[in-house]
Amino acid sequence: MEDKLMLMIPGPTPVPEQALLDMAKHPIGHRSKDFEAILEEVTQNLKWLHQTKGDVLMLAASGTGAMEAGIINFLSPGDRVLVGSNGKFGDRWAEVAIAFGLNVEQITVEWGKPLDPEQFREKLAADTGKEIKAVILTHNETSTGIINDLETINKHVKAHGEALIIVDAVTSMGATNVPIDEWGLDVVASGSQKGYMIPPGLGFVSVSAKAWEAYKTAKLPRYYFDLGKYSKAAAKNSTPFTPPINLIIALQRTLKMMQAEGLDPIYKRHQRLMNATRAGVKALGLPLFAPDSCASPAITAVAPVQVEAEKVRSIMKKRFDIALAGGQNHLKGKIFRIGHLGFVSDRDVLTAISALEAALIELGVDSYTPGAGIAAAVAAINSKSD
């Protein structure tokens, strides 16, 4: 059946019909008074979402573009940086930093395990000469279904005093609490196709006052991603270059939807969906790749033993029009990942768990009690613990 595809991947994520309809409208002039009013509203609502009074700047870019902007605006060639790496996107941070000539020291942990805050504390405490200029890490590592302890790592960065903290919050912003001003996060990058509930094409970078001080002396080359230009333009409800107008109009809609739901209910919904997904998968006898103690609110990684991960994905897509994500790099073919990020409801998770059981039956897996997955997921959804 056409047009029934259900996205259960970490991005792009489902888009509300209202936002899709907004995108179908004729564009308006990006230098018009009407668009200025839209930008003003969107900018204020982005600050609400980011829990900051500082700048939150929009780029016509993916999350990776926002990450690159987060590096090149505040650092200089040869600067020493610590990069946390426990998955594909932590590795990408290191690749970007190396590409711009930074002195990169990786704090590496096996994929499927969280970054150890103590390793950051030790490195930072030993840096008596204050040579470390930034600590760079991924908050929510979707390649493995892990969420890292950003709050604790950030406390160690703050104790250092000199270093900036630069965060990839691409799949945590809008899914879990990231209180930028309360924690004093300096640079936080994210992307539109995740918790923002719109298609790919917009990147976001929040910038603290401390980061703007570093901007003044940073010497890495920048032009299109020069955040100073975006900040000056945003102060006038404008943009330095042509923006993706209809994406921003869709964002206006989804930010209103998020405000109507409320930050705490949004975070609780993602926690509930994570709990239901993990409970359903466990009840079907499938091992989870990440431990409960650091499970991602955006994505659940499953490491099947009795059946091939790619066969599960194939049946889910062909039989039920449900798209699951596969493993990346050395995990390709070894895990599959179930997304529950953004415009996802209890019904979506229950549907996915039911279809997953049907796929396992087709593959000859019978090591669980029929109906156990959906029963466990329902129990988790009905739990009052969240």
C-alpha positions in Angstrom: 0.0 0.0 0.0 1.4 3.4 -0.9 2.0 6.3 1.4 1.9 4.2 4.6 5.6 4.4 5.5 6.2 4.7 9.2 9.6 6.1 10.2 11.0 4.6 13.3 14.6 5.7 12.8 16.7 8.4 14.6 16.2 10.9 11.7 14.5 12.0 9.6 11.6 11.6 12.0 7.9 11.9 11.3 6.5 15.3 10.5 3.1 16.6 11.7 0.6 17.1 8.9 0.1 20.8 9.9 3.8 21.4 9.3 3.8 19.6 6.0 0.9 21.7 4.9 2.7 24.9 5.9 5.7 23.8 3.8 3.3 23.4 0.8 2.4 27.1 0.9 4.0 29.6 -1.6 7.2 31.1 -0.2 7.3 34.7 1.0 10.1 37.2 0.6 12.8 36.6 3.2 13.4 40.3 3.5 9.7 41.1 4.0 8.1 42.4 7.2 6.0 39.3 7.3 9.0 37.0 7.4 10.7 39.3 10.0 7.7 38.7 12.3 8.0 34.9 11.8 11.8 35.0 12.5 11.2 37.0 15.7 8.7 34.5 17.0 10.8 31.5 16.0 13.9 32.9 17.6 12.1 33.5 20.9 10.6 30.0 20.9 14.0 28.5 20.1 15.4 30.2 23.2 12.5 28.7 25.2 13.3 25.2 23.9 17.0 25.6 24.6 16.3 27.1 28.0 18.6 30.0 27.4 18.5 33.8 27.1 21.5 33.7 24.8 21.7 33.4 21.1 20.2 30.4 19.3 21.2 30.8 15.6 19.7 29.1 12.6 21.8 27.8 9.6 20.7 26.3 6.3 22.6 23.1 7.1 22.4 19.7 8.6 23.3 18.9 12.2 26.9 18.3 11.0 27.0 21.8 9.6 25.9 23.1 13.0 28.7 21.0 14.6 31.3 22.4 12.2 30.1 26.0 12.9 30.4 25.2 16.6 34.1 24.4 16.2 35.3 27.0 13.7 33.9 30.0 15.4 35.5 29.6 18.8 38.8 27.8 18.2 42.2 28.4 16.5 44.6 26.1 14.6 46.6 24.0 17.1 44.2 24.4 20.0 44.2 21.4 22.3 40.7 19.8 22.6 39.3 16.8 24.3 36.8 14.8 22.2 34.6 12.1 23.7 34.1 9.2 21.4 31.9 6.2 22.1 30.1 5.9 18.7 29.9 7.1 15.1 29.0 10.7 16.0 31.7 11.1 18.6 34.1 9.9 16.0 32.7 12.5 13.6 33.5 15.3 16.1 37.1 14.1 16.1 37.2 14.0 12.3 35.9 17.6 12.0 38.3 18.9 14.6 41.3 17.1 12.9 40.2 18.5 9.6 40.6 22.1 11.0 44.0 21.5 12.4 43.1 21.2 16.1 45.3 19.2 18.5 42.8 16.4 19.2 43.0 14.1 22.2 40.2 11.5 22.1 38.7 10.0 25.2 37.5 6.7 23.7 35.1 4.2 25.1 33.9 0.9 23.5 30.7 1.4 21.5 27.7 0.5 23.6 29.1 2.0 26.8 28.8 5.6 28.1 31.7 8.1 28.3 33.3 8.0 31.7 33.1 11.5 33.3 36.1 10.5 35.5 38.4 10.3 32.5 37.4 13.9 31.6 38.0 15.0 35.2 41.5 13.5 35.3 42.5 15.1 32.0 41.1 18.5 33.0 42.6 18.5 36.5 46.0 17.6 35.1 45.9 20.6 32.8 47.4 23.1 35.2 48.7 25.2 32.3 45.1 25.6 30.9 46.1 24.4 27.5 42.8 22.6 26.9 40.6 25.1 25.0 37.4 22.9 24.6 35.8 19.7 25.5 33.7 18.3 22.7 31.2 15.5 23.0 27.9 14.0 21.8 25.1 14.0 24.3 23.0 11.3 22.8 24.9 8.8 20.7 22.3 7.4 18.4 24.6 4.9 16.7 24.5 2.8 19.9 21.5 4.0 21.8 23.5 5.6 24.6 23.0 8.9 26.4 26.2 10.3 27.9 26.3 12.0 31.3 26.6 15.6 30.0 25.8 17.2 33.3 28.6 15.6 35.2 31.2 16.0 32.4 30.2 19.7 32.2 30.8 20.2 35.9 34.4 19.0 35.4 34.7 21.4 32.5 33.5 24.3 34.6 36.0 23.3 37.4 38.8 23.7 34.8 37.7 27.3 34.2 39.2 27.9 30.8 37.8 25.3 28.4 34.6 25.7 26.5 32.1 22.8 26.4 30.8 22.1 22.8 27.9 19.7 22.6 26.3 17.7 19.8 22.6 17.7 21.0 21.3 16.8 17.6 19.1 14.0 19.0 18.8 15.1 22.6 17.4 18.6 22.1 13.6 18.3 22.3 13.8 14.7 23.7 15.5 15.2 27.1 16.4 18.0 29.4 19.3 20.2 28.2 19.1 23.3 30.4 21.7 25.5 28.6 21.8 28.4 31.0 21.4 26.4 34.2 24.3 24.1 33.3 26.3 26.9 31.6 26.7 25.0 28.3 28.8 27.1 25.8 28.0 25.8 22.3 25.2 23.4 21.6 24.5 22.2 18.1 21.3 20.5 16.8 19.4 19.7 13.6 15.8 20.1 12.4 15.0 16.5 11.4 15.0 15.2 15.0 13.1 16.5 18.0 12.1 19.7 16.1 9.7 17.5 14.0 10.5 19.0 10.6 12.5 17.7 7.6 16.3 18.1 7.3 17.8 21.4 6.3 18.1 23.6 9.4 20.9 23.5 11.9 20.9 25.3 15.2 23.7 26.6 17.4 23.3 28.1 20.8 26.2 30.4 22.0 27.1 31.5 25.5 28.7 34.8 26.5 31.9 32.9 27.3 31.9 31.4 23.8 31.4 34.9 22.2 34.5 36.0 24.1 36.4 33.1 22.5 35.0 34.1 19.1 36.8 37.4 19.3 40.2 35.7 19.2 39.4 32.5 17.2 41.4 32.2 14.0 39.9 29.3 12.1 38.6 30.4 8.7 34.9 31.0 8.4 32.6 32.8 6.0 29.2 31.2 5.4 29.3 29.7 8.9 30.5 32.9 10.6 28.1 33.0 13.5 28.9 36.7 14.2 27.0 37.5 11.0 24.0 35.4 12.1 23.9 37.0 15.5 23.9 40.5 14.0 21.2 39.6 11.6 19.1 37.8 14.2 19.1 41.0 16.3 17.2 42.6 13.4 15.0 39.6 12.8 16.8 38.8 9.6 19.4 36.4 8.2 22.8 37.0 6.6 22.0 34.7 3.6 18.9 33.3 2.0 17.2 31.0 4.5 15.0 27.9 3.8 11.8 30.0 4.2 9.3 27.2 4.2 11.3 25.1 6.7 11.3 28.0 9.1 7.5 28.4 8.6 7.1 24.7 9.4 9.4 25.2 12.5 7.1 28.1 13.6 4.3 25.5 13.7 6.1 22.7 15.5 7.6 25.0 18.1 4.0 26.1 18.9 3.0 22.5 19.2 5.9 21.8 21.5 5.0 24.8 23.7 1.4 23.6 23.9 2.7 20.2 25.1 5.3 21.7 27.5 8.9 20.8 28.1 8.4 18.5 31.0 5.6 16.5 29.3 7.8 16.2 26.1 10.6 14.7 28.2 8.3 12.4 30.0 6.8 11.2 26.7 10.2 10.3 25.3 11.1 8.5 28.5 7.8 6.6 28.4 8.3 5.6 24.8 11.9 4.5 25.5 10.7 2.4 28.5 7.9 0.8 26.4 10.2 0.0 23.5 12.8 -1.5 25.7 10.3 -3.5 27.7 8.6 -4.9 24.6 11.9 -5.9 23.0 13.1 -7.6 26.2 9.8 -9.5 26.5 10.4 -10.8 22.9 13.7 -12.3 24.0 15.9 -9.8 22.1 19.0 -8.5 23.7 19.4 -4.7 24.0 22.7 -3.2 23.0 22.8 -0.5 25.6 22.3 -0.9 29.4 19.2 0.5 31.0 21.4 2.9 33.1 22.4 5.0 30.1 19.6 4.2 27.6 18.8 6.8 24.9 15.4 8.5 25.0 15.6 8.8 21.2 16.6 5.4 19.9 16.7 1.8 21.2 19.5 -0.4 19.7 18.7 -4.2 19.5 21.4 -6.9 19.1 19.6 -10.0 18.1 21.2 -13.4 18.5 18.7 -15.9 17.1 18.0 -14.0 13.9 19.9 -11.6 11.6 19.3 -7.9 12.2 19.0 -7.1 8.5 16.4 -9.8 8.0 14.3 -8.2 10.7 14.6 -4.8 9.1 13.7 -6.2 5.7 10.5 -7.9 6.9 9.5 -4.8 8.9 9.9 -2.7 5.8 8.4 -5.0 3.2 5.5 -6.4 5.2 4.6 -3.6 7.5 6.0 -0.4 5.9 8.0 0.3 9.1 11.5 1.7 8.6 14.0 0.7 11.3 17.6 1.8 11.3 20.5 -0.5 10.8 23.9 -0.6 12.5 26.7 1.6 11.5 30.4 1.0 10.8 31.5 -2.3 12.5 27.9 -2.7 13.9 26.4 -3.0 10.4 24.4 -6.2 10.2 24.8 -6.8 14.0 22.1 -4.5 15.4 18.9 -2.7 14.4 17.7 0.5 15.9 14.1 1.6 16.7 13.6 5.3 16.8 11.1 6.9 19.2 12.1 10.6 18.7 10.1 13.7 17.9 6.5 13.3 16.5 6.1 9.8 17.9 3.2 8.6 20.1 2.4 5.6 22.3 0.4 4.1 19.4 3.5 4.2 17.2 5.6 2.2 19.6 2.8 -0.3 20.2 2.5 -0.7 16.4 6.2 -1.3 16.0 6.4 -3.9 18.8 3.4 -5.8 17.4 5.0 -5.8 13.9 8.3 -6.8 15.4 6.7 -9.9 16.9 5.1 -10.7 13.6 8.5 -10.4 11.9 10.1 -12.8 14.4 7.3 -15.3 13.9 8.0 -15.2 10.1 11.6 -15.8 10.8 10.9 -18.8 12.9 11.7 -17.4 16.3 9.5 -18.9 19.0 11.4 -18.5 22.2 9.0 -16.1 23.8 5.3 -16.2 24.9 3.0 -15.0 22.1 1.8 -11.4 22.9 4.5 -10.9 25.5 6.0 -7.9 23.7 2.9 -5.9 23.4 1.8 -6.8 27.0 5.2 -5.5 28.3 5.0 -2.3 26.2 1.5 -1.6 27.4 2.5 -2.1 31.0 5.4 0.3 30.6 3.1 2.9 29.0 0.6 2.6 31.8 3.3 2.8 34.5 3.1 5.9 36.7 6.8 5.8 37.3 7.6 8.6 34.8 
